[in-house]
Amino acid sequence: MNNDEIISALKSTLGADAAIVTDPTITPSYSRDQAPFAEAAAPIAVVLARSVETISQLLKFAHDNSIPVVTRGGGSGLAGGANSSADSIVLSLEKMNEILEIDSKNMIARVQAGVINSHLDQTAKELGLAYLPDPASREWSTIGGNAATNAGGMCCVKYGVTSQHVRAMTVVLATGEIVHLGSATKKAVTTLDLTHLMIGSEGTLGVIAEITVSLAIRPATPSTLIATFPGIQEAAATSTELLKYSPSMLEIVDHTTIQAVEAWKPLGFESAGSVLIMQVDDGSDLTAATDLCTQRGAIDAFFSSDPADTADLIALRKLAYPALERMGMTLLDDVAVPLTKIAELVGRVESIAAKHQLTIAVFGHAGDGNLHPTIVYPHGDADAAARAATAFTEIVIAAQALGGTTSGEHGIGSIKRNLAGQETEPKVQELQRLIKSVFDPRNILNPEKKLS
Ligand SMILES: Cc1cc2nc3c(=O)[nH]c(=O)nc-3n(C[C@H](O)[C@H](O)[C@H](O)COP(=O)(O)OP(=O)(O)OC[C@H]3O[C@@H](n4cnc5c(N)ncnc54)[C@H](O)[C@@H]3O)c2cc1C
């Protein structure tokens, strides 16, 4: 089938409620996510589904004709996972944005996959509840995309990642068959856990159409502690000890990041080598935690339980990425290491930065070892871009060598497949390929992504 025949067949196959976009001035805007280096090409067509049935019809058609389908949520991904190829169809779930049910007694919500994370949380808030997973992209990433990437966020140190909040889902298989996985109950061990096989599968095993997630009693307004340290060693070592205070957030910021923020919006941290920011949301007093920071070499440490201070105290962390973006092109990496290896990773990143004459700032989630070394290089400098790409790879290899992993939360997509392959033993790779072939026998779902 040529492209015109595919478009014509799509129009006759899909129900009237599906919008099919083929305008070549629009399709490129659906062709990529936020990863700068990942390959992408405008798809043959973009299908904006409004129902599970439309997804089913599309996948059956694509399966019968062996046409690749790239599922897209908010397009906020950072691994090229939602990037299309010229021979593919993009399935956008942006119109499937309805909260179908909030059951406050059972503390669950059932949503269409295109619901924006913050919309669900704000709706739950009206009932005194919360949807806890809080990726920094929560204002525009979708619940389906969050599940497909197993998104994390700052609250993971206490509340865990997306997978810990998903109970059940409606999935459309590559053949177009519709299956219901999991259970609305908190506990369920009846079947193999196919729900959690879907989570983090990045659109390669099925299309998540609807999801049932757990809600929580909305946590209290947090108290915030901020401590400045002479260097990353002291801050990282102290962060592991702070875990005993059950933080709902525990973030670390290195000297390069501090300098970037101070150059933009001076906050008074210019003399610090590293900063720790911790929150607790259980109402506990932070005096002992503050004293601990001082005993462990903090230059300064204080806390506030006044909600009016919260925004100011976490400003350094919130401004980290935008401050770096101001300085040039950014390449945001995402690795996880054991907590005791955070300082060593930062040291290795500094060496990589010096070797390639690049600025690389490190900030991230000290409480779970998930760090975001961010490479900054001049716009339009092809040589620096090539060095940045090499540094990106070397950072992942450094994390692997420290007992860490290729991605903590952003996923593998297309940009880290080789690196993930290096970390995954051959038998596990074989098992993954077998699973893929069972779920997607013609390899139409996001081919060339995730699996090595
Ligand atoms: C500024 C910024 C901050 C970020 N902060 C965080 C953070 O704190 N934590 C974090 O984990 N990530 C973060 N991210 C990365 C990104 O937001 C997450 O990966 C997010 O979960 C992607 O959701 P999305 O709806 O945008 O999905 P997309 O980018 O559209 O897709 C992501 C992947 O999921 C697949 N997919 C999407 N929807 C479905 C579905 N319904 N069924 C099957 N597959 C699907 C796609 O094919 C693709 O492989 C950030 C990104 C940016 C730009």
The ligand as a Gaussian input file, in Angstrom:
#p B3LYP/6-31G(d) Opt

LIG

0 1
 C       10.581000      19.643000      31.505000
 C       10.393000      18.167000      31.660000
 C       10.400000      17.602000      32.934000
 C       10.252000      16.221000      33.085000
 N       10.238000      15.711000      34.350000
 C       10.084000      14.382000      34.522000
 C       10.084000      13.830000      35.831000
 O       10.188000      14.534000      36.829000
 N        9.949000      12.488000      35.941000
 C        9.813000      11.681000      34.842000
 O        9.692000      10.470000      35.003000
 N        9.812000      12.193000      33.596000
 C        9.946000      13.507000      33.400000
 N        9.952000      14.027000      32.140000
 C        9.821000      13.122000      30.981000
 C        8.348000      12.911000      30.496000
 O        7.549000      13.976000      30.895000
 C        7.804000      11.586000      31.023000
 O        8.490000      10.525000      30.406000
 C        6.295000      11.411000      30.810000
 O        5.852000      10.291000      31.535000
 C        5.879000      11.269000      29.355000
 O        4.479000      11.387000      29.262000
 P        3.785000      11.879000      27.919000
 O        2.315000      11.795000      28.099000
 O        4.309000      13.181000      27.501000
 O        4.255000      10.725000      26.931000
 P        4.940000      10.799000      25.490000
 O        6.174000      11.602000      25.542000
 O        3.915000      11.181000      24.481000
 O        5.304000       9.253000      25.278000
 C        6.281000       8.651000      26.071000
 C        6.364000       7.155000      25.724000
 O        5.177000       6.499000      26.160000
 C        4.472000       5.913000      25.057000
 N        3.050000       6.166000      25.309000
 C        2.457000       7.350000      25.575000
 N        1.163000       7.165000      25.862000
 C        0.927000       5.838000      25.776000
 C       -0.226000       5.009000      25.952000
 N       -1.414000       5.524000      26.291000
 N       -0.102000       3.673000      25.764000
 C        1.088000       3.119000      25.426000
 N        2.213000       3.855000      25.252000
 C        2.134000       5.182000      25.420000
 C        5.023000       6.601000      23.813000
 O        4.942000       5.766000      22.670000
 C        6.451000       6.870000      24.234000
 O        7.248000       5.721000      24.053000
 C       10.094000      15.394000      31.947000
 C       10.072000      15.977000      30.673000
 C       10.233000      17.339000      30.522000
 C       10.210000      17.907000      29.144000

